[in-house]
Amino acid sequence: MATYLDAAAEFYREVAETPDVGLCCVQSGAFKMPGLTLPDRMVAMNYGCGTTVQPQELMDEPTVVYVGVGGGLEALQFAYFCRRPGAIIAIEPVAEMRSAALENLQEAARLNDWFDPSFVEIRAGDAFELPVADGVSGVFAQNCLFNIFEPDDLTRALREAYRVLRCGGRLLMSDPIATRPIPESLRRDDRLRAMCLSGALTYDEYVGHLTGVGFGQVEVRARRPYRLLDRATYGLDEDLLLESLDCAAFKVPMPADGPCIFTGKTAIYGGPDAAYDDGKGHRLQRGIPAGVCDKTAAALAACDENILITPATWHYQGDGCC
Ligand SMILES: C[S@@+](CC[C@H](N)C(=O)[O-])C[C@H]1O[C@@H](n2cnc3c(N)ncnc32)[C@H](O)[C@@H]1O
């Protein structure tokens, strides 16, 4: 019997052969870099809802495993920073999509003299059984794919990502999330799900899946409006806003008191002393914001009235409490 995953494969076969401009992407378009010229068809096949290409995560030139290659846009952007054969292993189950990505990357090589198609190795395979050995990858990325998976399948895909990451490695994700649960009637619509419109989880559910498979630290890098499911078109009682969430999840041990989730909160000490020390590794200099995870923010707020906790900015890139 055909499953929702078969429907997704069929859908991506279609949009590999006939690019669907604006399928998932946001209005701001693909981000640009000096000396990088993107093939037109690759841009038309930008089926991502945010970005997973975060240069600060590529400092040690990791092997990047990228699942769900689409038209190859992010594989090329990763290759911009990781210029060596086999630096990016891109996994894709749909043969037509693999062909389209390969052609787009060959065109990119004609347009960019620094790029060689050997930098990206495209392999047949899917997110649930990656053709990659344990622990080979420093960075694992997926953009706008995992949201189409049912919750149990999402857990399977995240376990695979965890398996292929080395210790300390990071999972870079971009996906739609829902500002309230999406009604079951829409969730069961396979085509809408394949279009990244009805499979989205809420923020708490999404982050809970990441920590549930063992990622000890999660950093939110961006959270912004993505799509409106309006009442009339989608048969809803109220409009439902989808957001896109970019985040990084770290394969680090789970702290005994639970995961560290960074959402951009800071703690600022404003008391009489030069600094505040909670005796647990957090030292706040008077007047200077220190990035803290949500767990630490709550603990600090509860232990001293001179500590101000600033709201989540939904943008955090390091220098935290862990
Ligand atoms: C929404 S597109 C995103 C493409 C690309 N990441 C981008 O940002 O443009 C989803 C991609 O995942 C692929 N895909 C679908 N089912 C998959 C699965 N089970 N495992 C891996 N990739 C899958 C699709 O063929 C398509 O290339």
The ligand as a Tripos MOL2 file, in Angstrom:
@<TRIPOS>MOLECULE
LIG
   27    29     1     0     0
SMALL
NO_CHARGES

@<TRIPOS>ATOM
      1 C1         11.6340   20.2850    0.4240 C.3       1 LIG1
      2 S1         12.9040   19.4880   -0.4920 S.3       1 LIG1
      3 C2         14.3160   20.3070    0.1470 C.3       1 LIG1
      4 C3         15.4900   20.2720   -0.7850 C.3       1 LIG1
      5 C4         16.7560   20.9790   -0.3130 C.3       1 LIG1
      6 N1         17.1010   20.5600    1.0140 N.3       1 LIG1
      7 C5         16.6070   22.4680   -0.3700 C.2       1 LIG1
      8 O1         16.7500   23.1330    0.6850 O.co2     1 LIG1
      9 O2         16.3570   23.0280   -1.4400 O.co2     1 LIG1
     10 C6         13.0110   17.8650    0.2180 C.3       1 LIG1
     11 C7         14.0750   16.9770   -0.4130 C.3       1 LIG1
     12 O3         14.1560   15.7320    0.3170 O.3       1 LIG1
     13 C8         14.0390   14.6340   -0.5800 C.3       1 LIG1
     14 N2         13.4080   13.5230    0.1330 N.ar      1 LIG1
     15 C9         12.1090   13.1370    0.1270 C.ar      1 LIG1
     16 N3         11.9370   12.0620    0.9030 N.ar      1 LIG1
     17 C10        13.1400   11.7660    1.4440 C.ar      1 LIG1
     18 C11        13.6250   10.7640    2.3440 C.ar      1 LIG1
     19 N4         12.8130    9.8450    2.8550 N.pl3     1 LIG1
     20 N5         14.9480   10.7590    2.6470 N.ar      1 LIG1
     21 C12        15.7800   11.6880    2.1320 C.ar      1 LIG1
     22 N6         15.3880   12.6620    1.2860 N.ar      1 LIG1
     23 C13        14.0890   12.7070    0.9450 C.ar      1 LIG1
     24 C14        13.2200   15.1800   -1.7170 C.3       1 LIG1
     25 O4         13.3280   14.4020   -2.8840 O.3       1 LIG1
     26 C15        13.8050   16.5840   -1.8530 C.3       1 LIG1
     27 O5         14.9900   16.5680   -2.5850 O.3       1 LIG1
@<TRIPOS>BOND
     1     1     2 1
     2     2     3 1
     3     2    10 1
     4     3     4 1
     5     4     5 1
     6     5     6 1
     7     5     7 1
     8     7     8 2
     9     7     9 1
    10    10    11 1
    11    11    12 1
    12    11    26 1
    13    12    13 1
    14    13    14 1
    15    13    24 1
    16    14    15 ar
    17    14    23 ar
    18    15    16 ar
    19    16    17 ar
    20    17    18 ar
    21    17    23 ar
    22    18    19 1
    23    18    20 ar
    24    20    21 ar
    25    21    22 ar
    26    22    23 ar
    27    24    25 1
    28    24    26 1
    29    26    27 1
@<TRIPOS>SUBSTRUCTURE
     1 LIG1         1 GROUP 0 **** ****
